[in-house]
Amino acid sequence: MVQVCLNGRRTAADGAGVPMSPKDMARSAAEAVAAGATAVHVHPKTPCGRDSLSPRVLAPVLEAIRARVAVPVGVTTGAWAEPDPAARLARVRDWPVRPDFASVNWHEPGAEAVAAQLLDMGVGVEAGIWSGTDGAARFTRSPLGPRVLRVLAEVTDPDPATAQSSARALLSGLGGAFARPVLLHGEEGGTWPVLRLAGRLGLATRIGLEDTLFLPDGRRAGGNGQLVAQGLVQYARSRPARPAGDRDGTSR
């Protein structure tokens, strides 16, 4: 699984390629899926470019993207979009159009209440576990752990020299993580090293303008479709080579 993360908390100041409107998010999602993405993660935004959990903002984004792609579409529930836990929960409860899944950052206040609400609504939960936080410790104690769709292991270390070590430490802290699937990804300078580690470990991953604006060779990415195409190449190259005897489905 390679998920595309269309825009994240970026703004128009990060370049014209970052999709901000429902129309542009849908177009970018279609390009990414055509390049091989199997799921979409998006941050719905107000006309002024602010992340929002408002039903009036979220619904047009989901409808526009679903008109262009047939893969699962998920959204953020990040506290920066609605800092008050009670207000965040109310926003989620009022969604008239529901995403297929939503990421919930386990280190944020009110995370478990939001996750429980989403599960009650039939929305899959990505448990966002960030490195450098107590998210892993909280999650491994959570009664909701066995019910989440997957663990979104997010390496916040932007240093390409140390991001893989940070990723391994994060995975170690998660332990078995209730035997839930793990999607491992990095951000900024750590994006490509962590994606390649995900390939070596056989884990799901993600790529997109939320995580990086640049291709592996340092060139500015032309859009999410180009990042997904390059991500799939990097991921495939990182996979361990199968023994010669296994290439025809036999072992020797």
C-alpha positions, 0 to 999 in steps of 0.5 A, a space after each residue: 500500500 502506498 498512500 498519497 498525502 496531498 497537501 497537509 498543513 502546507 499553504 499556497 506559500 509552499 508553491 502552486 503545486 500544493 492543492 488547496 481547493 476541492 477541485 485541485 485536490 481532486 485533480 491531484 488525487 486523480 493524478 496520484 492514483 493514476 501513478 499508483 497510489 492506493 489511498 488518499 489522505 487529505 487536509 480539507 481547507 477553508 478558502 483562506 487556506 486553513 485546515 478545517 474539520 468543519 462539515 461545510 469544508 470537508 463535504 465538498 472535498 470528499 465529494 470532489 475527490 470521490 468523483 475522480 477516484 475509487 480508492 479510500 479517502 481519509 482526512 486529518 483530525 489534527 488538533 491544529 485544525 480545532 484545538 478545543 477537544 470538545 469542539 473537535 469531537 462535535 465537528 466530527 460528530 456533525 460530518 454529513 459526508 464521512 471519509 473512509 478513514 481518518 487519522 487521529 494523533 494519539 498524543 493530542 488531547 482528546 484523541 481517544 474520544 475522537 477515535 471512539 466517535 469515528 469508530 462508532 460512525 463506521 469510519 476507519 481510524 489511523 492511529 497517528 503515532 509520532 516520534 518524539 511524543 508519548 503517542 506510542 506509550 498511550 496507544 499500547 495502553 489503549 482499549 481502542 488499539 485492537 479496533 483501529 484500521 492501522 497504525 500511522 507511524 510518523 517519523 518527525 525527524 527531518 535529518 536524512 542521516 538519523 531518520 531511519 534510526 528514529 523510525 526503528 526506535 518508533 517501531 520498537 516502542 510500538 511493539 506488536 501494536 495489537 497486530 494492526 497493520 503499520 504504515 511507516 513514513 517520514 517528513 521533510 528530509 527524512 521522507 525518502 530514507 524512511 520510505 526506503 526503510 518501509 520498503 525493506 521492512 515490507 511495510 505500507 508507506 505514504 508519499 506526497 506534498 504533505 511530507 516533502 516538496 522534493 524528489 529523491 535527487 533534490 529537484 522540486 516535485 511537479 506534483 503528487 503524481 510525480 512523487 507517487 511514481 518516484 515513491 513506488 520506484 524507490 520502494 521497489 528498489 528497497 525491497 529485499 531480493 528474493 533467493 534465486 530458488 524462489 523466483 518461480 515460486 519454489 524454494 530450494 
